[in-house]
Amino acid sequence: MSIIKVIEIMAHSKTSWEDAAQQAVHEASKTLKGIKSIYIKEHSATINQNNVIEDYRITANLSFEVESADKAISHK
């Protein structure tokens, strides 16, 4: 049986909301193994003086598989 853990993360991008989501997954994968999915909860953006979007932001849930004690022992 596998156990999935869900954490809430925030990320941003100068390019797009999609890029913000990819950046979130990329950064999280540096410390998490077994990432399964990302669920975007909120989108937001900051606007500059010229009324142009300056920064795309997301709040998301990221799910990943928790390694069981049995698997951790068998990998050693």
PDB file of N, H, CA, C and O in Angstrom:
ATOM      1  N   MET A   1       0.839  -1.173   0.000  1.00  0.00           N
ATOM      2  CA  MET A   1       0.000   0.000   0.000  1.00  0.00           C
ATOM      3  C   MET A   1       0.887   1.240   0.000  1.00  0.00           C
ATOM      4  O   MET A   1       1.852   1.316   0.760  1.00  0.00           O
ATOM      5  N   SER A   2       0.567   2.196  -0.837  1.00  0.00           N
ATOM      6  H   SER A   2      -0.217   2.135  -1.454  1.00  0.00           H
ATOM      7  CA  SER A   2       1.336   3.439  -0.840  1.00  0.00           C
ATOM      8  C   SER A   2       0.552   4.546  -0.143  1.00  0.00           C
ATOM      9  O   SER A   2      -0.679   4.562  -0.141  1.00  0.00           O
ATOM     10  N   ILE A   3       1.296   5.459   0.441  1.00  0.00           N
ATOM     11  H   ILE A   3       2.296   5.446   0.440  1.00  0.00           H
ATOM     12  CA  ILE A   3       0.695   6.604   1.113  1.00  0.00           C
ATOM     13  C   ILE A   3       1.120   7.849   0.363  1.00  0.00           C
ATOM     14  O   ILE A   3       2.297   8.027   0.050  1.00  0.00           O
ATOM     15  N   ILE A   4       0.155   8.710   0.077  1.00  0.00           N
ATOM     16  H   ILE A   4      -0.801   8.565   0.331  1.00  0.00           H
ATOM     17  CA  ILE A   4       0.407   9.957  -0.634  1.00  0.00           C
ATOM     18  C   ILE A   4       0.294  11.112   0.345  1.00  0.00           C
ATOM     19  O   ILE A   4      -0.678  11.206   1.095  1.00  0.00           O
ATOM     20  N   LYS A   5       1.278  11.981   0.339  1.00  0.00           N
ATOM     21  H   LYS A   5       2.068  11.904  -0.270  1.00  0.00           H
ATOM     22  CA  LYS A   5       1.259  13.175   1.181  1.00  0.00           C
ATOM     23  C   LYS A   5       1.006  14.377   0.284  1.00  0.00           C
ATOM     24  O   LYS A   5       1.467  14.413  -0.856  1.00  0.00           O
ATOM     25  N   VAL A   6       0.269  15.368   0.801  1.00  0.00           N
ATOM     26  H   VAL A   6      -0.105  15.338   1.728  1.00  0.00           H
ATOM     27  CA  VAL A   6      -0.038  16.583   0.051  1.00  0.00           C
ATOM     28  C   VAL A   6       0.495  17.778   0.831  1.00  0.00           C
ATOM     29  O   VAL A   6       0.249  17.910   2.030  1.00  0.00           O
ATOM     30  N   ILE A   7       1.228  18.645   0.141  1.00  0.00           N
ATOM     31  H   ILE A   7       1.428  18.538  -0.833  1.00  0.00           H
ATOM     32  CA  ILE A   7       1.713  19.877   0.738  1.00  0.00           C
ATOM     33  C   ILE A   7       1.254  21.064  -0.099  1.00  0.00           C
ATOM     34  O   ILE A   7       1.006  20.934  -1.298  1.00  0.00           O
ATOM     35  N   GLU A   8       1.145  22.210   0.539  1.00  0.00           N
ATOM     36  H   GLU A   8       1.346  22.316   1.513  1.00  0.00           H
ATOM     37  CA  GLU A   8       0.782  23.428  -0.191  1.00  0.00           C
ATOM     38  C   GLU A   8       2.046  24.228  -0.454  1.00  0.00           C
ATOM     39  O   GLU A   8       2.871  24.426   0.438  1.00  0.00           O
ATOM     40  N   ILE A   9       2.184  24.686  -1.697  1.00  0.00           N
ATOM     41  H   ILE A   9       1.514  24.526  -2.421  1.00  0.00           H
ATOM     42  CA  ILE A   9       3.354  25.465  -2.085  1.00  0.00           C
ATOM     43  C   ILE A   9       2.919  26.695  -2.856  1.00  0.00           C
ATOM     44  O   ILE A   9       1.796  26.767  -3.354  1.00  0.00           O
ATOM     45  N   MET A  10       3.815  27.656  -2.950  1.00  0.00           N
ATOM     46  H   MET A  10       4.727  27.597  -2.546  1.00  0.00           H
ATOM     47  CA  MET A  10       3.586  28.865  -3.739  1.00  0.00           C
ATOM     48  C   MET A  10       4.785  29.034  -4.663  1.00  0.00           C
ATOM     49  O   MET A  10       5.915  28.712  -4.296  1.00  0.00           O
ATOM     50  N   ALA A  11       4.528  29.544  -5.870  1.00  0.00           N
ATOM     51  H   ALA A  11       3.610  29.806  -6.169  1.00  0.00           H
ATOM     52  CA  ALA A  11       5.607  29.761  -6.830  1.00  0.00           C
ATOM     53  C   ALA A  11       5.252  30.952  -7.715  1.00  0.00           C
ATOM     54  O   ALA A  11       4.102  31.389  -7.767  1.00  0.00           O
ATOM     55  N   HIS A  12       6.268  31.464  -8.410  1.00  0.00           N
ATOM     56  H   HIS A  12       7.202  31.109  -8.368  1.00  0.00           H
ATOM     57  CA  HIS A  12       6.014  32.596  -9.301  1.00  0.00           C
ATOM     58  C   HIS A  12       6.888  32.494 -10.550  1.00  0.00           C
ATOM     59  O   HIS A  12       7.865  31.745 -10.585  1.00  0.00           O
ATOM     60  N   SER A  13       6.518  33.256 -11.567  1.00  0.00           N
ATOM     61  H   SER A  13       5.724  33.864 -11.539  1.00  0.00           H
ATOM     62  CA  SER A  13       7.243  33.292 -12.834  1.00  0.00           C
ATOM     63  C   SER A  13       7.013  34.637 -13.495  1.00  0.00           C
ATOM     64  O   SER A  13       5.954  35.243 -13.329  1.00  0.00           O
ATOM     65  N   LYS A  14       7.978  35.093 -14.227  1.00  0.00           N
ATOM     66  H   LYS A  14       8.838  34.601 -14.362  1.00  0.00           H
ATOM     67  CA  LYS A  14       7.829  36.320 -15.025  1.00  0.00           C
ATOM     68  C   LYS A  14       7.134  36.015 -16.352  1.00  0.00           C
ATOM     69  O   LYS A  14       6.724  36.938 -17.056  1.00  0.00           O
ATOM     70  N   THR A  15       6.994  34.732 -16.705  1.00  0.00           N
ATOM     71  H   THR A  15       7.327  33.982 -16.133  1.00  0.00           H
ATOM     72  CA  THR A  15       6.504  34.308 -18.015  1.00  0.00           C
ATOM     73  C   THR A  15       5.018  33.963 -18.052  1.00  0.00           C
ATOM     74  O   THR A  15       4.275  34.521 -18.859  1.00  0.00           O
ATOM     75  N   SER A  16       4.567  33.028 -17.165  1.00  0.00           N
ATOM     76  H   SER A  16       5.171  32.575 -16.509  1.00  0.00           H
ATOM     77  CA  SER A  16       3.188  32.543 -17.226  1.00  0.00           C
ATOM     78  C   SER A  16       2.846  31.746 -15.967  1.00  0.00           C
ATOM     79  O   SER A  16       3.721  31.388 -15.179  1.00  0.00           O
ATOM     80  N   TRP A  17       1.540  31.478 -15.800  1.00  0.00           N
ATOM     81  H   TRP A  17       0.829  31.769 -16.440  1.00  0.00           H
ATOM     82  CA  TRP A  17       1.122  30.618 -14.691  1.00  0.00           C
ATOM     83  C   TRP A  17       1.622  29.198 -14.902  1.00  0.00           C
ATOM     84  O   TRP A  17       1.994  28.519 -13.945  1.00  0.00           O
ATOM     85  N   GLU A  18       1.631  28.744 -16.158  1.00  0.00           N
ATOM     86  H   GLU A  18       1.328  29.295 -16.935  1.00  0.00           H
ATOM     87  CA  GLU A  18       2.128  27.403 -16.452  1.00  0.00           C
ATOM     88  C   GLU A  18       3.605  27.279 -16.081  1.00  0.00           C
ATOM     89  O   GLU A  18       4.032  26.259 -15.540  1.00  0.00           O
ATOM     90  N   ASP A  19       4.375  28.316 -16.372  1.00  0.00           N
ATOM     91  H   ASP A  19       4.028  29.145 -16.812  1.00  0.00           H
ATOM     92  CA  ASP A  19       5.790  28.292 -16.014  1.00  0.00           C
ATOM     93  C   ASP A  19       5.956  28.326 -14.498  1.00  0.00           C
ATOM     94  O   ASP A  19       6.860  27.681 -13.967  1.00  0.00           O
ATOM     95  N   ALA A  20       5.107  29.059 -13.798  1.00  0.00           N
ATOM     96  H   ALA A  20       4.372  29.582 -14.230  1.00  0.00           H
ATOM     97  CA  ALA A  20       5.158  29.078 -12.331  1.00  0.00           C
ATOM     98  C   ALA A  20       4.919  27.673 -11.782  1.00  0.00           C
ATOM     99  O   ALA A  20       5.590  27.254 -10.839  1.00  0.00           O
ATOM    100  N   ALA A  21       3.962  26.942 -12.369  1.00  0.00           N
ATOM    101  H   ALA A  21       3.417  27.282 -13.135  1.00  0.00           H
ATOM    102  CA  ALA A  21       3.685  25.565 -11.937  1.00  0.00           C
ATOM    103  C   ALA A  21       4.890  24.670 -12.211  1.00  0.00           C
ATOM    104  O   ALA A  21       5.258  23.849 -11.371  1.00  0.00           O
ATOM    105  N   GLN A  22       5.504  24.824 -13.377  1.00  0.00           N
ATOM    106  H   GLN A  22       5.205  25.491 -14.060  1.00  0.00           H
ATOM    107  CA  GLN A  22       6.682  24.010 -13.707  1.00  0.00           C
ATOM    108  C   GLN A  22       7.836  24.327 -12.773  1.00  0.00           C
ATOM    109  O   GLN A  22       8.558  23.424 -12.351  1.00  0.00           O
ATOM    110  N   GLN A  23       8.018  25.603 -12.445  1.00  0.00           N
ATOM    111  H   GLN A  23       7.431  26.337 -12.788  1.00  0.00           H
ATOM    112  CA  GLN A  23       9.075  25.993 -11.513  1.00  0.00           C
ATOM    113  C   GLN A  23       8.832  25.383 -10.131  1.00  0.00           C
ATOM    114  O   GLN A  23       9.771  24.949  -9.464  1.00  0.00           O
ATOM    115  N   ALA A  24       7.573  25.355  -9.712  1.00  0.00           N
ATOM    116  H   ALA A  24       6.811  25.708 -10.254  1.00  0.00           H
ATOM    117  CA  ALA A  24       7.229  24.756  -8.415  1.00  0.00           C
ATOM    118  C   ALA A  24       7.625  23.283  -8.383  1.00  0.00           C
ATOM    119  O   ALA A  24       8.242  22.823  -7.423  1.00  0.00           O
ATOM    120  N   VAL A  25       7.270  22.546  -9.434  1.00  0.00           N
ATOM    121  H   VAL A  25       6.768  22.920 -10.214  1.00  0.00           H
ATOM    122  CA  VAL A  25       7.607  21.122  -9.508  1.00  0.00           C
ATOM    123  C   VAL A  25       9.125  20.938  -9.564  1.00  0.00           C
ATOM    124  O   VAL A  25       9.674  20.069  -8.887  1.00  0.00           O
ATOM    125  N   HIS A  26       9.790  21.748 -10.364  1.00  0.00           N
ATOM    126  H   HIS A  26       9.344  22.454 -10.914  1.00  0.00           H
ATOM    127  CA  HIS A  26      11.244  21.653 -10.506  1.00  0.00           C
ATOM    128  C   HIS A  26      11.950  21.874  -9.168  1.00  0.00           C
ATOM    129  O   HIS A  26      12.820  21.092  -8.786  1.00  0.00           O
ATOM    130  N   GLU A  27      11.576  22.931  -8.463  1.00  0.00           N
ATOM    131  H   GLU A  27      10.869  23.566  -8.774  1.00  0.00           H
ATOM    132  CA  GLU A  27      12.211  23.231  -7.174  1.00  0.00           C
ATOM    133  C   GLU A  27      11.884  22.166  -6.128  1.00  0.00           C
ATOM    134  O   GLU A  27      12.765  21.735  -5.384  1.00  0.00           O
ATOM    135  N   ALA A  28      10.618  21.739  -6.068  1.00  0.00           N
ATOM    136  H   ALA A  28       9.901  22.088  -6.672  1.00  0.00           H
ATOM    137  CA  ALA A  28      10.228  20.727  -5.086  1.00  0.00           C
ATOM    138  C   ALA A  28      10.946  19.405  -5.337  1.00  0.00           C
ATOM    139  O   ALA A  28      11.270  18.686  -4.392  1.00  0.00           O
ATOM    140  N   SER A  29      11.196  19.082  -6.605  1.00  0.00           N
ATOM    141  H   SER A  29      10.933  19.666  -7.373  1.00  0.00           H
ATOM    142  CA  SER A  29      11.843  17.798  -6.931  1.00  0.00           C
ATOM    143  C   SER A  29      13.289  17.736  -6.448  1.00  0.00           C
ATOM    144  O   SER A  29      13.887  16.660  -6.433  1.00  0.00           O
ATOM    145  N   LYS A  30      13.856  18.869  -6.055  1.00  0.00           N
ATOM    146  H   LYS A  30      13.370  19.743  -6.066  1.00  0.00           H
ATOM    147  CA  LYS A  30      15.219  18.867  -5.516  1.00  0.00           C
ATOM    148  C   LYS A  30      15.274  18.212  -4.143  1.00  0.00           C
ATOM    149  O   LYS A  30      16.314  17.687  -3.744  1.00  0.00           O
ATOM    150  N   THR A  31      14.147  18.241  -3.410  1.00  0.00           N
ATOM    151  H   THR A  31      13.302  18.668  -3.733  1.00  0.00           H
ATOM    152  CA  THR A  31      14.131  17.656  -2.063  1.00  0.00           C
ATOM    153  C   THR A  31      13.067  16.582  -1.867  1.00  0.00           C
ATOM    154  O   THR A  31      13.071  15.901  -0.841  1.00  0.00           O
ATOM    155  N   LEU A  32      12.155  16.413  -2.828  1.00  0.00           N
ATOM    156  H   LEU A  32      12.152  16.966  -3.662  1.00  0.00           H
ATOM    157  CA  LEU A  32      11.101  15.405  -2.718  1.00  0.00           C
ATOM    158  C   LEU A  32      11.258  14.371  -3.819  1.00  0.00           C
ATOM    159  O   LEU A  32      11.581  14.707  -4.958  1.00  0.00           O
ATOM    160  N   LYS A  33      11.026  13.099  -3.469  1.00  0.00           N
ATOM    161  H   LYS A  33      10.763  12.826  -2.544  1.00  0.00           H
ATOM    162  CA  LYS A  33      11.006  12.027  -4.464  1.00  0.00           C
ATOM    163  C   LYS A  33       9.564  11.576  -4.655  1.00  0.00           C
ATOM    164  O   LYS A  33       8.747  11.708  -3.743  1.00  0.00           O
ATOM    165  N   GLY A  34       9.250  11.055  -5.807  1.00  0.00           N
ATOM    166  H   GLY A  34       9.914  10.948  -6.548  1.00  0.00           H
ATOM    167  CA  GLY A  34       7.944  10.453  -6.043  1.00  0.00           C
ATOM    168  C   GLY A  34       6.814  11.440  -6.213  1.00  0.00           C
ATOM    169  O   GLY A  34       5.682  11.139  -5.834  1.00  0.00           O
ATOM    170  N   ILE A  35       7.083  12.630  -6.780  1.00  0.00           N
ATOM    171  H   ILE A  35       8.002  12.874  -7.088  1.00  0.00           H
ATOM    172  CA  ILE A  35       6.012  13.604  -7.017  1.00  0.00           C
ATOM    173  C   ILE A  35       5.022  13.011  -8.011  1.00  0.00           C
ATOM    174  O   ILE A  35       5.408  12.518  -9.071  1.00  0.00           O
ATOM    175  N   LYS A  36       3.737  13.064  -7.654  1.00  0.00           N
ATOM    176  H   LYS A  36       3.424  13.465  -6.793  1.00  0.00           H
ATOM    177  CA  LYS A  36       2.692  12.442  -8.469  1.00  0.00           C
ATOM    178  C   LYS A  36       1.837  13.462  -9.221  1.00  0.00           C
ATOM    179  O   LYS A  36       1.462  13.229 -10.370  1.00  0.00           O
ATOM    180  N   SER A  37       1.524  14.610  -8.570  1.00  0.00           N
ATOM    181  H   SER A  37       1.829  14.800  -7.636  1.00  0.00           H
ATOM    182  CA  SER A  37       0.634  15.569  -9.231  1.00  0.00           C
ATOM    183  C   SER A  37       0.744  16.947  -8.599  1.00  0.00           C
ATOM    184  O   SER A  37       1.251  17.113  -7.489  1.00  0.00           O
ATOM    185  N   ILE A  38       0.251  17.928  -9.344  1.00  0.00           N
ATOM    186  H   ILE A  38      -0.160  17.793 -10.245  1.00  0.00           H
ATOM    187  CA  ILE A  38       0.141  19.294  -8.841  1.00  0.00           C
ATOM    188  C   ILE A  38      -1.284  19.764  -9.132  1.00  0.00           C
ATOM    189  O   ILE A  38      -1.794  19.585 -10.238  1.00  0.00           O
ATOM    190  N   TYR A  39      -1.913  20.362  -8.134  1.00  0.00           N
ATOM    191  H   TYR A  39      -1.499  20.507  -7.235  1.00  0.00           H
ATOM    192  CA  TYR A  39      -3.270  20.893  -8.262  1.00  0.00           C
ATOM    193  C   TYR A  39      -3.189  22.392  -7.997  1.00  0.00           C
ATOM    194  O   TYR A  39      -2.847  22.811  -6.891  1.00  0.00           O
ATOM    195  N   ILE A  40      -3.500  23.191  -8.997  1.00  0.00           N
ATOM    196  H   ILE A  40      -3.778  22.851  -9.895  1.00  0.00           H
ATOM    197  CA  ILE A  40      -3.427  24.643  -8.865  1.00  0.00           C
ATOM    198  C   ILE A  40      -4.686  25.133  -8.164  1.00  0.00           C
ATOM    199  O   ILE A  40      -5.792  24.990  -8.683  1.00  0.00           O
ATOM    200  N   LYS A  41      -4.508  25.713  -6.977  1.00  0.00           N
ATOM    201  H   LYS A  41      -3.609  25.829  -6.555  1.00  0.00           H
ATOM    202  CA  LYS A  41      -5.639  26.209  -6.192  1.00  0.00           C
ATOM    203  C   LYS A  41      -5.981  27.652  -6.555  1.00  0.00           C
ATOM    204  O   LYS A  41      -7.156  28.001  -6.673  1.00  0.00           O
ATOM    205  N   GLU A  42      -4.966  28.485  -6.730  1.00  0.00           N
ATOM    206  H   GLU A  42      -4.012  28.202  -6.633  1.00  0.00           H
ATOM    207  CA  GLU A  42      -5.180  29.906  -7.000  1.00  0.00           C
ATOM    208  C   GLU A  42      -4.178  30.417  -8.020  1.00  0.00           C
ATOM    209  O   GLU A  42      -3.037  29.960  -8.088  1.00  0.00           O
ATOM    210  N   HIS A  43      -4.635  31.380  -8.812  1.00  0.00           N
ATOM    211  H   HIS A  43      -5.562  31.752  -8.757  1.00  0.00           H
ATOM    212  CA  HIS A  43      -3.776  32.125  -9.726  1.00  0.00           C
ATOM    213  C   HIS A  43      -3.848  33.592  -9.295  1.00  0.00           C
ATOM    214  O   HIS A  43      -4.914  34.071  -8.907  1.00  0.00           O
ATOM    215  N   SER A  44      -2.739  34.295  -9.361  1.00  0.00           N
ATOM    216  H   SER A  44      -1.873  33.906  -9.676  1.00  0.00           H
ATOM    217  CA  SER A  44      -2.755  35.738  -9.138  1.00  0.00           C
ATOM    218  C   SER A  44      -1.592  36.338  -9.918  1.00  0.00           C
ATOM    219  O   SER A  44      -0.735  35.620 -10.431  1.00  0.00           O
ATOM    220  N   ALA A  45      -1.576  37.656  -9.997  1.00  0.00           N
ATOM    221  H   ALA A  45      -2.273  38.240  -9.580  1.00  0.00           H
ATOM    222  CA  ALA A  45      -0.502  38.334 -10.710  1.00  0.00           C
ATOM    223  C   ALA A  45      -0.312  39.729 -10.142  1.00  0.00           C
ATOM    224  O   ALA A  45      -1.232  40.326  -9.584  1.00  0.00           O
ATOM    225  N   THR A  46       0.901  40.229 -10.298  1.00  0.00           N
ATOM    226  H   THR A  46       1.648  39.744 -10.752  1.00  0.00           H
ATOM    227  CA  THR A  46       1.155  41.621  -9.945  1.00  0.00           C
ATOM    228  C   THR A  46       1.237  42.421 -11.246  1.00  0.00           C
ATOM    229  O   THR A  46       1.666  41.918 -12.284  1.00  0.00           O
ATOM    230  N   ILE A  47       0.816  43.669 -11.156  1.00  0.00           N
ATOM    231  H   ILE A  47       0.468  44.078 -10.312  1.00  0.00           H
ATOM    232  CA  ILE A  47       0.745  44.557 -12.321  1.00  0.00           C
ATOM    233  C   ILE A  47       1.697  45.729 -12.099  1.00  0.00           C
ATOM    234  O   ILE A  47       1.761  46.278 -10.999  1.00  0.00           O
ATOM    235  N   ASN A  48       2.441  46.117 -13.143  1.00  0.00           N
ATOM    236  H   ASN A  48       2.390  45.671 -14.037  1.00  0.00           H
ATOM    237  CA  ASN A  48       3.352  47.252 -13.003  1.00  0.00           C
ATOM    238  C   ASN A  48       2.646  48.571 -13.332  1.00  0.00           C
ATOM    239  O   ASN A  48       1.443  48.591 -13.591  1.00  0.00           O
ATOM    240  N   GLN A  49       3.398  49.659 -13.319  1.00  0.00           N
ATOM    241  H   GLN A  49       4.376  49.642 -13.108  1.00  0.00           H
ATOM    242  CA  GLN A  49       2.845  51.002 -13.559  1.00  0.00           C
ATOM    243  C   GLN A  49       2.216  51.160 -14.937  1.00  0.00           C
ATOM    244  O   GLN A  49       1.330  51.993 -15.131  1.00  0.00           O
ATOM    245  N   ASN A  50       2.674  50.360 -15.890  1.00  0.00           N
ATOM    246  H   ASN A  50       3.393  49.683 -15.733  1.00  0.00           H
ATOM    247  CA  ASN A  50       2.162  50.437 -17.269  1.00  0.00           C
ATOM    248  C   ASN A  50       0.990  49.485 -17.506  1.00  0.00           C
ATOM    249  O   ASN A  50       0.610  49.226 -18.648  1.00  0.00           O
ATOM    250  N   ASN A  51       0.419  48.965 -16.409  1.00  0.00           N
ATOM    251  H   ASN A  51       0.728  49.176 -15.482  1.00  0.00           H
ATOM    252  CA  ASN A  51      -0.706  48.027 -16.487  1.00  0.00           C
ATOM    253  C   ASN A  51      -0.375  46.750 -17.240  1.00  0.00           C
ATOM    254  O   ASN A  51      -1.203  46.215 -17.978  1.00  0.00           O
ATOM    255  N   VAL A  52       0.834  46.275 -17.045  1.00  0.00           N
ATOM    256  H   VAL A  52       1.506  46.709 -16.446  1.00  0.00           H
ATOM    257  CA  VAL A  52       1.298  45.030 -17.658  1.00  0.00           C
ATOM    258  C   VAL A  52       1.583  44.034 -16.532  1.00  0.00           C
ATOM    259  O   VAL A  52       2.136  44.398 -15.494  1.00  0.00           O
ATOM    260  N   ILE A  53       1.201  42.779 -16.749  1.00  0.00           N
ATOM    261  H   ILE A  53       0.752  42.483 -17.592  1.00  0.00           H
ATOM    262  CA  ILE A  53       1.496  41.756 -15.746  1.00  0.00           C
ATOM    263  C   ILE A  53       3.004  41.634 -15.597  1.00  0.00           C
ATOM    264  O   ILE A  53       3.740  41.475 -16.571  1.00  0.00           O
ATOM    265  N   GLU A  54       3.436  41.715 -14.351  1.00  0.00           N
ATOM    266  H   GLU A  54       2.838  41.844 -13.559  1.00  0.00           H
ATOM    267  CA  GLU A  54       4.853  41.682 -14.037  1.00  0.00           C
ATOM    268  C   GLU A  54       5.289  40.330 -13.472  1.00  0.00           C
ATOM    269  O   GLU A  54       6.408  39.880 -13.719  1.00  0.00           O
ATOM    270  N   ASP A  55       4.399  39.685 -12.712  1.00  0.00           N
ATOM    271  H   ASP A  55       3.490  40.051 -12.511  1.00  0.00           H
ATOM    272  CA  ASP A  55       4.753  38.453 -12.040  1.00  0.00           C
ATOM    273  C   ASP A  55       3.514  37.563 -11.916  1.00  0.00           C
ATOM    274  O   ASP A  55       2.502  37.984 -11.355  1.00  0.00           O
ATOM    275  N   TYR A  56       3.589  36.344 -12.434  1.00  0.00           N
ATOM    276  H   TYR A  56       4.411  36.003 -12.890  1.00  0.00           H
ATOM    277  CA  TYR A  56       2.499  35.370 -12.348  1.00  0.00           C
ATOM    278  C   TYR A  56       2.730  34.513 -11.110  1.00  0.00           C
ATOM    279  O   TYR A  56       3.836  34.013 -10.898  1.00  0.00           O
ATOM    280  N   ARG A  57       1.691  34.339 -10.288  1.00  0.00           N
ATOM    281  H   ARG A  57       0.794  34.744 -10.460  1.00  0.00           H
ATOM    282  CA  ARG A  57       1.840  33.591  -9.043  1.00  0.00           C
ATOM    283  C   ARG A  57       0.798  32.485  -8.948  1.00  0.00           C
ATOM    284  O   ARG A  57      -0.331  32.629  -9.418  1.00  0.00           O
ATOM    285  N   ILE A  58       1.203  31.378  -8.329  1.00  0.00           N
ATOM    286  H   ILE A  58       2.120  31.262  -7.947  1.00  0.00           H
ATOM    287  CA  ILE A  58       0.255  30.286  -8.078  1.00  0.00           C
ATOM    288  C   ILE A  58       0.379  29.821  -6.634  1.00  0.00           C
ATOM    289  O   ILE A  58       1.435  29.925  -6.010  1.00  0.00           O
ATOM    290  N   THR A  59      -0.720  29.310  -6.133  1.00  0.00           N
ATOM    291  H   THR A  59      -1.577  29.225  -6.640  1.00  0.00           H
ATOM    292  CA  THR A  59      -0.734  28.536  -4.901  1.00  0.00           C
ATOM    293  C   THR A  59      -1.233  27.164  -5.318  1.00  0.00           C
ATOM    294  O   THR A  59      -2.253  27.049  -5.998  1.00  0.00           O
ATOM    295  N   ALA A  60      -0.517  26.124  -4.911  1.00  0.00           N
ATOM    296  H   ALA A  60       0.311  26.218  -4.358  1.00  0.00           H
ATOM    297  CA  ALA A  60      -0.830  24.779  -5.412  1.00  0.00           C
ATOM    298  C   ALA A  60      -0.640  23.729  -4.332  1.00  0.00           C
ATOM    299  O   ALA A  60       0.102  23.921  -3.368  1.00  0.00           O
ATOM    300  N   ASN A  61      -1.333  22.614  -4.522  1.00  0.00           N
ATOM    301  H   ASN A  61      -1.935  22.459  -5.305  1.00  0.00           H
ATOM    302  CA  ASN A  61      -1.106  21.418  -3.718  1.00  0.00           C
ATOM    303  C   ASN A  61      -0.247  20.477  -4.549  1.00  0.00           C
ATOM    304  O   ASN A  61      -0.521  20.236  -5.725  1.00  0.00           O
ATOM    305  N   LEU A  62       0.784  19.956  -3.927  1.00  0.00           N
ATOM    306  H   LEU A  62       1.007  20.152  -2.972  1.00  0.00           H
ATOM    307  CA  LEU A  62       1.682  19.024  -4.583  1.00  0.00           C
ATOM    308  C   LEU A  62       1.584  17.703  -3.851  1.00  0.00           C
ATOM    309  O   LEU A  62       1.718  17.667  -2.628  1.00  0.00           O
ATOM    310  N   SER A  63       1.350  16.609  -4.575  1.00  0.00           N
ATOM    311  H   SER A  63       1.241  16.638  -5.569  1.00  0.00           H
ATOM    312  CA  SER A  63       1.254  15.303  -3.926  1.00  0.00           C
ATOM    313  C   SER A  63       2.460  14.445  -4.302  1.00  0.00           C
ATOM    314  O   SER A  63       2.959  14.486  -5.426  1.00  0.00           O
ATOM    315  N   PHE A  64       2.903  13.673  -3.320  1.00  0.00           N
ATOM    316  H   PHE A  64       2.497  13.640  -2.407  1.00  0.00           H
ATOM    317  CA  PHE A  64       4.037  12.782  -3.547  1.00  0.00           C
ATOM    318  C   PHE A  64       3.881  11.548  -2.684  1.00  0.00           C
ATOM    319  O   PHE A  64       3.224  11.569  -1.643  1.00  0.00           O
ATOM    320  N   GLU A  65       4.499  10.474  -3.140  1.00  0.00           N
ATOM    321  H   GLU A  65       5.033  10.456  -3.985  1.00  0.00           H
ATOM    322  CA  GLU A  65       4.412   9.208  -2.418  1.00  0.00           C
ATOM    323  C   GLU A  65       5.403   9.197  -1.256  1.00  0.00           C
ATOM    324  O   GLU A  65       6.576   9.534  -1.417  1.00  0.00           O
ATOM    325  N   VAL A  66       4.911   8.808  -0.094  1.00  0.00           N
ATOM    326  H   VAL A  66       3.959   8.534   0.037  1.00  0.00           H
ATOM    327  CA  VAL A  66       5.763   8.671   1.082  1.00  0.00           C
ATOM    328  C   VAL A  66       6.407   7.297   1.029  1.00  0.00           C
ATOM    329  O   VAL A  66       5.719   6.291   0.857  1.00  0.00           O
ATOM    330  N   GLU A  67       7.707   7.253   1.172  1.00  0.00           N
ATOM    331  H   GLU A  67       8.266   8.071   1.311  1.00  0.00           H
ATOM    332  CA  GLU A  67       8.418   5.976   1.121  1.00  0.00           C
ATOM    333  C   GLU A  67       8.159   5.201   2.404  1.00  0.00           C
ATOM    334  O   GLU A  67       8.341   5.731   3.500  1.00  0.00           O
ATOM    335  N   SER A  68       7.739   3.957   2.271  1.00  0.00           N
ATOM    336  H   SER A  68       7.591   3.527   1.381  1.00  0.00           H
ATOM    337  CA  SER A  68       7.468   3.129   3.454  1.00  0.00           C
ATOM    338  C   SER A  68       8.767   2.677   4.090  1.00  0.00           C
ATOM    339  O   SER A  68       9.818   2.680   3.448  1.00  0.00           O
ATOM    340  N   ALA A  69       8.692   2.294   5.339  1.00  0.00           N
ATOM    341  H   ALA A  69       7.838   2.292   5.860  1.00  0.00           H
ATOM    342  CA  ALA A  69       9.867   1.800   6.061  1.00  0.00           C
ATOM    343  C   ALA A  69      10.427   0.554   5.380  1.00  0.00           C
ATOM    344  O   ALA A  69      11.644   0.371   5.336  1.00  0.00           O
ATOM    345  N   ASP A  70       9.551  -0.309   4.845  1.00  0.00           N
ATOM    346  H   ASP A  70       8.563  -0.160   4.881  1.00  0.00           H
ATOM    347  CA  ASP A  70      10.002  -1.527   4.158  1.00  0.00           C
ATOM    348  C   ASP A  70      10.854  -1.189   2.949  1.00  0.00           C
ATOM    349  O   ASP A  70      11.893  -1.813   2.734  1.00  0.00           O
ATOM    350  N   LYS A  71      10.432  -0.204   2.148  1.00  0.00           N
ATOM    351  H   LYS A  71       9.588   0.303   2.322  1.00  0.00           H
ATOM    352  CA  LYS A  71      11.191   0.194   0.967  1.00  0.00           C
ATOM    353  C   LYS A  71      12.519   0.832   1.365  1.00  0.00           C
ATOM    354  O   LYS A  71      13.546   0.590   0.732  1.00  0.00           O
ATOM    355  N   ALA A  72      12.490   1.645   2.414  1.00  0.00           N
ATOM    356  H   ALA A  72      11.655   1.842   2.928  1.00  0.00           H
ATOM    357  CA  ALA A  72      13.725   2.322   2.866  1.00  0.00           C
ATOM    358  C   ALA A  72      14.749   1.295   3.310  1.00  0.00           C
ATOM    359  O   ALA A  72      15.937   1.447   3.027  1.00  0.00           O
ATOM    360  N   ILE A  73      14.312   0.255   3.998  1.00  0.00           N
ATOM    361  H   ILE A  73      13.346   0.132   4.228  1.00  0.00           H
ATOM    362  CA  ILE A  73      15.233  -0.782   4.471  1.00  0.00           C
ATOM    363  C   ILE A  73      15.774  -1.595   3.303  1.00  0.00           C
ATOM    364  O   ILE A  73      16.959  -1.928   3.292  1.00  0.00           O
ATOM    365  N   SER A  74      14.939  -1.923   2.317  1.00  0.00           N
ATOM    366  H   SER A  74      13.976  -1.652   2.326  1.00  0.00           H
ATOM    367  CA  SER A  74      15.377  -2.737   1.193  1.00  0.00           C
ATOM    368  C   SER A  74      16.351  -2.004   0.267  1.00  0.00           C
ATOM    369  O   SER A  74      17.091  -2.652  -0.473  1.00  0.00           O
ATOM    370  N   HIS A  75      16.367  -0.666   0.294  1.00  0.00           N
ATOM    371  H   HIS A  75      15.766  -0.140   0.895  1.00  0.00           H
ATOM    372  CA  HIS A  75      17.274   0.100  -0.536  1.00  0.00           C
ATOM    373  C   HIS A  75      18.673   0.211   0.076  1.00  0.00           C
ATOM    374  O   HIS A  75      19.605   0.645  -0.602  1.00  0.00           O
ATOM    375  N   LYS A  76      18.832  -0.164   1.315  1.00  0.00           N
ATOM    376  H   LYS A  76      18.076  -0.517   1.865  1.00  0.00           H
ATOM    377  CA  LYS A  76      20.135  -0.005   1.988  1.00  0.00           C
ATOM    378  C   LYS A  76      21.050  -1.162   1.699  1.00  0.00           C
ATOM    379  O   LYS A  76      22.181  -1.191   2.184  1.00  0.00           O
TER     380      LYS A  76
END
